[in-house]
Structure formats: C-alpha cells, structure tokens
Amino acid sequence: VVRTIEHRSPALAFYMHGTLERMGSPYWGSLGRVLKDDLTVAIADFVYWHVSTGGGDGDIVASAKRFFSCAKKGAADSDGCKRLLDAIVGQKRPLVEVECRRAKPGPERRVACHIGLAVLAALKGRGEVRQHLVDALAEIVLAEVSEKTVGGRMRDVLTAWVDLPKDLPTPLLEALANPDLGALLSDDALEKRCGDFAEVKSALDDPAGAFSWVCFAVTHKKLELNLVAKVTVKEGGHTFTHDIPHWELEKAIRDIDSDRFDDDGAYRIFAELAWDKECPAGKEGAVAGACTAGSKRFETGSQVQVSWLKRAPFRVTLGANGKYSGAPAKFLTPAVLKFRKLSRRIWELRTLVPPALASYLFYAGQTVSSDTKAALRALHRTARLVTELRARWYLWSEKKQKSFEELDIAELLYVARASLDKETIQNNKILAFLDQQASGGAATIDIGDWLRMVMRADFRSLAMESMRSALDLKLRDTSRPHETFFLSLTAYLLDTNEGVSEQVARAAFRSSAKELLLSAQHRGVPRVGDRVRFRFLPRLSMRLSFNEPYATTDGDSRRYVVAADFPTFMLAINDYVGLELSAIDFVAPLAEMALRPAGKYDNYANVALDLIRPRLGMWIAVPAFSRRIALTSGFGARFLDVKRLDDGSDPKMLRAEYKYKASLTFDAGIQFVF
C-alpha cells in the first residue's frame, strides 16, 4: 500500500510521510493522531495554493487534482506547480511554511497566507484562528496602506472594532460607512471638492450634511485658504494684521452662548485671536509697539476689520458704550454660528478617532501626514466592513469561546470585498478566487464549502475528497484495492460518528482489507475476484494417466506419473471449481524413459516429442484449506508412439521403435499450484 501511494501520487506521499511511515512499520498505536497531523498540513497547503493561484475554475476537487499532480512526472509546468515543487521537493517543507513563515509574503499573497494559516490553526484547534481571519480582512480593506506605518495602526483599530463592538464609535462609523462616500475620496475628487469655495459654503449652510466633514478629515490645505480669516486691528496708533486659521477660530467659539452671541462678540473674538498672535505669552512688554508694557486692549476708538469667507470687510469701531459698531446688523454673527455648528460636529468626530490615528485624521493643525488621504480611504472601507459585520452578526461574534464551526470564512471574505469600490475590485486579483463558480451542479464543492468543512474540523470529508483527488480514484472503481484500502483505513481512523455509523465505517474497512488481502494473493488457484491466472511457473502434479500406447510394452494402458504442466493458465468458474490449460509437460519425456521396460529402442531421439502435451482440464479446490493444492482431471494429446519390432516371445529381448503418432490421454490426480 505504501509503495502504491508513493507511486500514484508523490505529492500525497510527501504530505502523508508520517502516516505512510507508520503504516510500513509494525507500530500502529498512534496512527490516527499522525494521520490527522499530516492531513492538517496537506489541507492548509492546498487551501493556500488554491487561493494564491486564483482558484482555477472554482471546482475544489479539480483544483485538488491539479495540486497533487504537480509532483508527477510530466506535470504542467505552471507557476503554481513550480512554487509547490520548490517547497516540497527542493526544500522538503510545506508550502505555507516556506512562503508565509520563512519569508515575508508579497502583497498579492498575504490574504492567501492568512487564510492558509487560519486553516492550519483551525484544524489544530488553536485559538489564533480569529486573528488570522482579522489579518486577512485587514489585507483586503487596508491594502492601500498595508506597507505604511499607518497600516499597522489601522490593523489594530480593525481588531479592536471587530472584537469589541460595544466600544464602537458609532457616529464616526455612520459617517465613514456611507456607501456614496468612496467616490469622493480619490485624490482628484478631494482636490476638486476642497478647493471649491462653493462646497465649503455648502458645508457651512448644512453642517449636518453627509459629507460636510470630508475636507476637515484630511485637513486639506485648500480648506485652510478658504476658511482663513484676515484680521486687522488698530489700537492706540498701532496697527497689525494677522491670519487666523480655522482650527484656532474653532477653539475660540466652541463654548459661546449662541442665544446671547452678537456681532460685537464676534468681532471681539477675532480681535482677541489677532492680539494673541501679535503679543504671544512672554512677548508683552519686551518690545516696543502694541505689546509695550502698560498698553491696553479694546480701548474706546479701537478698530477691527475682518475679512472672512469672501465677505466684504467692514471696519468696526469700539464706541463709548463698549460695543463695536459700523457693520450691518448681524453681519458676522450668522456665519460664525454656522461655522460653530460645523466645527462642533468636526470636533465630535475628532474625539471619536482612535488615538493611534489622531495625527492622520481630523487633525486640528497645519502639519498633516502625507498618508492622510490614503488613511481616510482605508478607514472608510474598514467602517463599511465593521458596519456590515454588525448587521450580519451571525458571521462574527465577540464571544471568544465561540466555536470555529460557526465562522464562515468565505462569507467574511465576500463582506470584506463588498467594502471596496468597483474599480478596486476590478484591479485587485487577490480575491479573484471568490468569483470562480464551478459549473458541475449542486454536487460540486466550491471554496466556501471546503472552508466550512475546515471550520467544522471535518477531517473525514476533507481526507476523502483530497485523497480521492490525489489518487484519481473514482467512487465506483473497485479495481484498485491498495488505494481503496488506504481510503477506507483513513475513513475508519477519522470516524466521528457523524453522517456514518461506526459499524458502517468498520464494515467498509473490513471489506477493503479483505479485497486487499485477496488481491495480494497472486499464488495458488484463482478466485471470483481474480478469475484468470497466468504464470510461467509450471504446475506440479501426481496423477493417474490413461493412454493406449502405454500398453504396447507395459501390458497396461495406465500409468502413475509426475507432471510439470507449462504454462499455468487457469480460469475460475467460482472459488472452488475452474478450468486449466497447458501446452508442455517438462517431465513427460523423463517419465517415458523411466517407466518403459528395459530393451532396445530405435529412434530414441523421438522421445522429445512427448514434451508437447496440450491439455485441457478441470480443477477443484477448497481455498479455506489451501489455495495451492487442488484436485485435477483432464484430457490431452500425446504425439509419441511405440511400435514393437520383436515377436514378444522373450521379454528380455524387447525391441521397439519410437515414432510420431497422435493419441488421446486422460488423467486425474492432485496438483500443486505456485
């Protein structure tokens, strides 16, 4: 059996090395455990290979045949086979270990690696299955930033959001998960939107709009130009002008009372911000000018001019009543209150951003990372993924004790891919295997079915499909007992009482073992399962032979002879009775010379004619007693004749002649079959 497996499928023999080694030894005590260990590595390697090569036509069984046939002579010289052979033949190691652990996989194979490692962990019953699946999902939604520092941070964020749904920043997720948002996040779309003052004004007019926060999320430079306020202050003969960025204005107006807020308060806020820039802490009194020691702010007659949001600037003057006037009524107040509403929403979203991403998204400042736009796109996909997982709660649960069989890897991958935009899906070949749909009907197994069997740790089904594919063994093929025995033994050792009872598995194993033993019996009489026996070894027999020419010199047509019939051709009618055919008897010439009475014989060389003995007979055997010993009876032709030349009066003066003459022979006796 071991030699047959090694010959039929070298790849299967590599993965089943431990099992075959045990089978070839007298020690089968831990064969079941070794079989599971070998099968675990084989299944993980196959899943990784299937996913990383694109999934073929979607039929897992057909893909398994290609996988295991890679190690055969004359196999297809594809890139996938070269990779597999380099691992199992060149390095003598599993493919997953070579490409996913001993070397850093490229971006195009990382999803496949995480799936393969998840399969390996699931079949071994280890707890890192979930983390490998999260890593696979992260590689899909974070592909744009996976090579960057922010990629690692976002991976941690995804893990936290998936495993701790109670702590999710729901408002931030709702904003980011909008399916229409993706079209606005390309570099060109952001440049166009954030550089258009009309879009900025629209955000101010509708602070609660679905996309009013987008430009603030990336702290766009053009947004800074559109929202900057130019403030000019004239105080006691000193005049200074400063630009007030929107994030400073946001902080200043965050806590104002909107019911009592008016233009005077608005102008004072702008003026205060300008004063703080002109006279920062530590500068007052140190130099001459507006910051000279003893100078005061907001004295009667001071003037402020604000140019903001492309509105016509008005110079207002502080009157004796302590209020600024000179601009139309409520000229600045509505704009400040609108900006306050918008900035409050931005601030609320900013507080929900995970601390690890605070320097990338909704950053309140001037310096921002170059990866901010990519980070926003990645977080948008992450939010869509997490939102979908929340809606389809049965795909993922925060309960750590949840069994693996409830995880549907294929569905999780579908959900992750759905979070991508159409262009990304079309350009991304990593998930091409999900699009391969087998056309073999309901009986065909696809990658989703296969992964569900993995999560259930259904070793028996996985082994049967894998090994049948590796050995190219059809379900109804009974002509290959060695492979059938190996599969039956595997099914028996992996029996879990699910779908088939222990009695059925035991009966199947017993039947295949019997067939194997019977097929291995190439000696003795044939049987029903092996009806024809042809061997070049002769059959040895002792029998009573009847032939008329015997009586010429012997006085009796009977002889007890030893025969060596050649070749051995036997046909079984059933396990007990059959026919036999032979053409030569090597012992017949010797028997003729030994059994003829002494005398003078002419043409002695003609005795060689007795070598040719065509014979057709019937055999009867009892296989339970012996398959080598049988009773035999038959008839045949003899081409040697003896003619007496004397008158027979003196037996001591016997003289005869050997010549050619055909005659009929009948015999019966016992024979030994090699």
WOCORRA-V165193 format. One record per backbone hydrogen bond with DSSP energy under -0.5 kcal/mol. NH is the residue of the N-H (numbers start at 1). CO is the residue of the C=O. E is the energy in kcal/mol with one decimal. If there is no record, write none. Layout:
<<NH CO E> <NH CO E>>
//
This chain:
<<5 1 -2.4> <6 2 -2.4> <7 3 -1.9> <8 4 -3.0> <9 5 -2.4> <11 68 -0.6> <13 9 -2.3> <14 10 -1.9> <15 11 -2.0> <16 12 -2.7> <17 14 -1.2> <20 16 -3.1> <21 17 -2.4> <22 18 -2.0> <23 19 -2.5> <24 20 -1.9> <25 22 -1.5> <28 26 -0.8> <31 28 -1.5> <34 30 -2.3> <35 31 -2.6> <36 32 -2.0> <37 33 -2.2> <38 34 -2.6> <39 35 -2.6> <40 36 -2.4> <41 37 -1.6> <42 38 -2.1> <43 39 -2.7> <44 40 -2.2> <45 41 -2.4> <46 42 -2.3> <47 43 -2.7> <48 44 -2.3> <49 45 -2.6> <50 46 -3.1> <51 47 -2.5> <52 48 -2.7> <53 49 -1.4> <54 51 -1.3> <55 50 -1.9> <58 55 -2.1> <60 58 -0.7> <60 445 -2.7> <63 59 -2.2> <64 60 -2.7> <65 61 -1.9> <66 62 -1.9> <67 63 -2.4> <68 64 -2.6> <69 65 -1.7> <70 66 -0.6> <70 67 -0.9> <71 68 -0.6> <72 69 -1.4> <75 72 -1.5> <78 76 -1.4> <82 78 -2.2> <83 79 -2.2> <84 80 -2.1> <85 81 -2.9> <86 82 -2.3> <87 83 -1.4> <88 84 -2.8> <89 85 -2.0> <90 85 -2.2> <91 86 -1.4> <93 87 -2.5> <98 94 -1.9> <99 95 -2.7> <100 96 -2.2> <101 96 -0.7> <101 97 -0.9> <102 97 -2.5> <105 103 -0.6> <109 106 -1.9> <110 106 -0.8> <110 107 -0.5> <113 109 -2.4> <114 110 -2.5> <115 111 -2.2> <116 112 -2.8> <117 113 -2.8> <118 114 -2.1> <119 115 -2.4> <120 116 -2.3> <121 117 -2.5> <122 118 -2.6> <123 119 -2.4> <124 120 -1.3> <125 121 -0.7> <125 122 -0.8> <126 121 -2.7> <129 126 -0.7> <130 127 -0.6> <132 128 -2.2> <133 129 -2.1> <134 130 -2.7> <135 131 -2.5> <136 132 -2.1> <137 133 -2.5> <138 134 -2.6> <139 135 -2.2> <140 136 -1.1> <141 137 -2.4> <142 138 -2.8> <143 140 -0.7> <145 142 -1.2> <146 142 -0.9> <148 145 -1.6> <151 145 -0.7> <151 148 -0.7> <152 148 -0.9> <152 149 -0.5> <153 149 -1.3> <154 150 -2.6> <155 151 -1.9> <156 152 -1.6> <157 153 -1.8> <158 154 -2.6> <159 155 -2.2> <160 156 -2.2> <161 157 -2.6> <162 158 -2.4> <163 159 -2.3> <164 160 -2.0> <167 164 -1.6> <168 165 -1.3> <170 168 -1.7> <173 169 -2.4> <174 170 -2.7> <175 171 -1.9> <176 172 -2.4> <177 173 -2.6> <178 175 -0.7> <181 178 -1.9> <184 181 -1.9> <185 182 -1.4> <190 186 -2.6> <191 187 -2.3> <192 188 -2.4> <193 189 -2.6> <194 190 -2.7> <195 191 -1.3> <196 192 -0.5> <196 193 -0.9> <197 195 -0.7> <199 196 -0.8> <200 196 -1.4> <201 197 -2.8> <202 198 -2.1> <203 199 -2.1> <204 200 -1.9> <205 201 -2.2> <206 202 -1.8> <207 204 -0.5> <209 206 -2.2> <212 209 -0.9> <214 211 -1.1> <217 213 -1.8> <218 214 -1.0> <219 216 -0.7> <220 215 -1.8> <224 220 -1.4> <225 221 -1.4> <226 222 -2.0> <227 223 -1.8> <228 224 -1.0> <229 244 -2.2> <230 307 -2.7> <231 229 -0.7> <231 242 -2.9> <232 305 -2.8> <233 240 -2.9> <234 303 -2.7> <235 233 -0.5> <235 238 -3.3> <238 235 -1.7> <240 233 -2.2> <242 231 -2.4> <244 229 -3.3> <245 243 -0.7> <248 245 -0.7> <249 245 -1.7> <250 246 -2.5> <251 247 -1.4> <252 248 -1.8> <253 249 -1.9> <254 250 -0.7> <254 251 -0.5> <256 253 -1.1> <258 256 -0.9> <260 257 -1.0> <261 257 -1.0> <266 262 -2.0> <267 263 -2.9> <268 264 -2.3> <269 265 -2.1> <270 266 -2.1> <271 267 -2.6> <272 268 -3.0> <273 269 -2.3> <274 270 -2.1> <275 271 -2.9> <276 272 -2.7> <277 273 -1.4> <278 274 -2.3> <279 275 -3.6> <283 280 -2.3> <284 280 -0.6> <285 291 -4.3> <286 283 -2.1> <287 283 -0.7> <292 289 -2.0> <295 292 -2.3> <301 318 -2.7> <302 299 -2.4> <303 234 -2.5> <304 316 -2.4> <305 232 -2.5> <306 314 -0.7> <307 230 -2.6> <308 306 -0.6> <311 308 -1.4> <316 304 -2.9> <316 314 -0.6> <317 325 -2.8> <318 302 -2.7> <319 317 -0.7> <319 323 -2.5> <322 319 -1.8> <325 317 -1.8> <326 327 -0.6> <331 328 -1.2> <336 332 -2.1> <337 333 -2.6> <338 334 -2.4> <339 335 -2.4> <340 336 -2.2> <341 337 -2.1> <342 338 -2.4> <343 339 -3.2> <344 340 -2.4> <345 341 -1.9> <346 342 -2.4> <347 343 -2.8> <348 344 -2.4> <349 345 -2.4> <350 346 -2.5> <351 347 -2.2> <352 348 -0.7> <352 349 -0.7> <353 349 -0.7> <353 350 -0.9> <357 354 -2.3> <358 355 -1.3> <360 357 -1.8> <361 357 -2.1> <362 217 -2.4> <365 363 -1.5> <368 366 -0.5> <369 359 -0.8> <372 369 -1.3> <375 371 -2.6> <376 372 -2.3> <377 373 -2.1> <378 374 -2.4> <379 375 -2.5> <380 376 -2.1> <381 377 -1.9> <382 378 -2.4> <383 379 -2.7> <384 380 -2.0> <385 381 -2.3> <386 382 -2.8> <387 383 -2.5> <388 384 -2.2> <389 385 -2.3> <390 386 -2.1> <391 387 -1.9> <392 388 -2.4> <393 390 -0.6> <393 391 -0.7> <395 392 -2.3> <396 393 -0.8> <400 398 -0.5> <402 399 -1.6> <406 403 -1.3> <407 404 -2.4> <409 407 -0.7> <412 408 -2.2> <413 409 -2.4> <414 410 -2.3> <415 411 -2.5> <416 412 -2.3> <417 413 -2.5> <418 414 -2.1> <419 415 -0.7> <419 416 -0.9> <420 417 -1.9> <425 421 -2.2> <426 422 -2.4> <427 423 -1.9> <428 424 -1.0> <429 427 -0.7> <432 429 -1.5> <434 431 -1.5> <435 432 -1.5> <436 432 -0.5> <436 433 -0.7> <437 435 -0.7> <438 436 -0.6> <444 441 -1.4> <450 446 -2.2> <451 447 -2.5> <452 448 -1.9> <453 449 -1.9> <454 450 -1.8> <455 451 -2.5> <456 452 -1.6> <457 454 -1.6> <458 453 -2.8> <459 457 -2.0> <462 458 -2.2> <463 459 -3.0> <464 460 -2.4> <465 461 -2.3> <466 462 -2.3> <467 463 -2.9> <468 464 -2.1> <469 465 -1.7> <470 466 -2.6> <471 467 -2.6> <472 468 -0.7> <473 468 -2.1> <474 472 -0.6> <477 474 -1.1> <478 476 -0.8> <484 480 -2.1> <485 481 -2.5> <486 482 -1.9> <487 483 -2.3> <488 484 -2.5> <489 485 -2.8> <490 486 -2.1> <491 487 -2.7> <492 488 -2.4> <493 489 -2.5> <494 490 -2.0> <495 492 -0.9> <499 497 -0.6> <505 501 -2.2> <506 502 -2.6> <507 503 -2.6> <508 504 -2.5> <509 505 -2.2> <510 506 -2.7> <511 507 -2.5> <512 508 -2.4> <513 509 -2.5> <514 510 -2.3> <515 511 -2.5> <516 512 -2.3> <517 513 -2.5> <518 514 -2.7> <519 515 -2.5> <520 516 -2.1> <521 517 -0.6> <521 518 -0.7> <522 520 -1.5> <525 627 -3.1> <527 530 -1.4> <530 527 -0.6> <531 528 -0.6> <533 570 -2.7> <535 568 -2.5> <539 565 -2.2> <540 538 -0.5> <540 672 -1.7> <541 563 -2.3> <542 670 -2.9> <543 561 -2.3> <544 668 -3.5> <545 543 -0.6> <545 559 -3.4> <546 666 -3.5> <547 557 -2.3> <548 664 -0.5> <550 547 -1.3> <551 548 -1.4> <552 549 -1.2> <553 550 -0.8> <554 550 -2.0> <555 551 -0.7> <559 545 -2.2> <561 543 -2.5> <561 559 -0.7> <563 541 -2.5> <565 539 -1.8> <566 584 -2.9> <568 535 -2.4> <569 567 -0.9> <569 581 -1.1> <570 533 -2.9> <571 579 -3.1> <572 531 -2.2> <573 577 -2.4> <574 577 -2.0> <578 619 -1.8> <579 571 -2.7> <580 617 -2.1> <581 569 -2.5> <582 615 -1.9> <583 566 -2.2> <584 566 -2.9> <585 611 -2.3> <586 564 -1.7> <588 585 -0.6> <589 585 -0.5> <591 587 -2.8> <592 588 -2.4> <593 589 -2.0> <594 590 -2.2> <595 591 -2.5> <596 592 -1.5> <600 654 -3.0> <601 599 -0.6> <602 656 -2.9> <606 603 -1.8> <607 604 -1.9> <608 605 -1.7> <609 606 -2.1> <610 607 -2.1> <611 608 -1.9> <612 609 -1.2> <613 583 -1.7> <613 611 -0.8> <615 582 -2.5> <616 635 -2.6> <617 580 -2.5> <618 633 -3.2> <619 578 -2.5> <620 631 -2.5> <621 576 -2.7> <622 629 -0.5> <625 622 -1.6> <626 622 -2.5> <630 671 -2.0> <631 620 -3.0> <632 669 -2.8> <633 618 -2.0> <634 667 -2.2> <635 616 -2.3> <636 665 -2.4> <637 614 -2.1> <638 663 -2.5> <639 612 -0.5> <641 659 -2.9> <643 657 -2.7> <645 655 -3.0> <646 655 -1.3> <651 649 -0.5> <653 650 -1.8> <654 651 -0.9> <656 600 -2.7> <657 643 -2.5> <658 602 -2.3> <659 641 -2.5> <661 639 -1.1> <663 638 -2.2> <665 636 -2.9> <666 546 -2.2> <667 634 -2.7> <668 544 -1.6> <669 632 -2.8> <670 542 -2.5> <671 630 -2.9> <672 540 -3.9> <673 628 -3.2> <674 672 -0.5>>
//
